[in-house]
């Protein structure tokens, strides 16, 4: 999985999670804390499985939900053109 425009993507912590900004397009996404963890994992070069593992380590959520939510976020990012592959 590859992040498109990776050099233009910036993530900033907020009181309620994080915001991901695509500096090339000006689009931004508000992320809750687990979504921020998934996004940071992708920015670090990790994949969906690594993102789920990190979410499970940091949050009180079951594996099925973490997997479903991580994949839904990645699918949404793919649809927005942020993730390719």
N, C-alpha and C positions, 0 to 999 in steps of 0.2 A: 504494500500500500504506500502510495506516495502523496505527499501534500503538494498541491499545485500552488505556485506563487509563494513557496515557503519563505523566501527571503523577504516577502512583503507582509507576512503574517506576524502579528504581535499579540501577545496575551498579557492582560493586566488584571491583577487581583482586585476585587471589589468587596464590599461588605457582605455581599450575597453570593459570592462565587468568583466569576471572572468575566471579562469581555474579550472576545477574539476579534481583532480588526484586520481586515485585508486592506493594507495601505494602497494597493494597486487599484482596487475597485471602489474603496470607500465603504464597502459593506461591513457590518459588524453583527456579532451574535452575543447575546447575554447568556452566560452559562451558569448553571447551578454548580455546587461544589463537585459532585461526581462527574458531571460533564466536563468541568475544567480539568479534572484528573485525566479523563480520556483524551482530551485535546492536548494536554501537556505531554502525554505518552506518545501521541502521534508526532508532535513537534520534536520530541527526543529521538525519533526514528523507530519507535516501537510499533507493534501491530495491535489488532483488536484483542487478541488473547492476552497480551501484556497489559493492555489497558484494563481489561476485566480483572486481571490479577491485582493490579494496583487499587482498583475500586474496592475489591473485596478486603484488601489489607487495611484500607483507610475508613471504610464506612460499614455500618451495621445493615447489610443488605444480603439477601440470599443470592447464590450463584446464578440461578435462572433469571432473576430480575436484572442483575448486573449485566449479564450477557445480552439479554433482550434490549435493555436501554442503551448499552454501548453500541450495539449494531444499528439501532434506530438512529442514534446520533450520527454515526459514520455514514449511514445511508442519506441522511439529511444534508450532511456536509458534501457528500458526493453529488447530490442533486443541485446543490448551490455552486458546484464547481470548485470547491476548496480541496476535496480529496479526489484523486484519480486512481484507478486500479482496483 
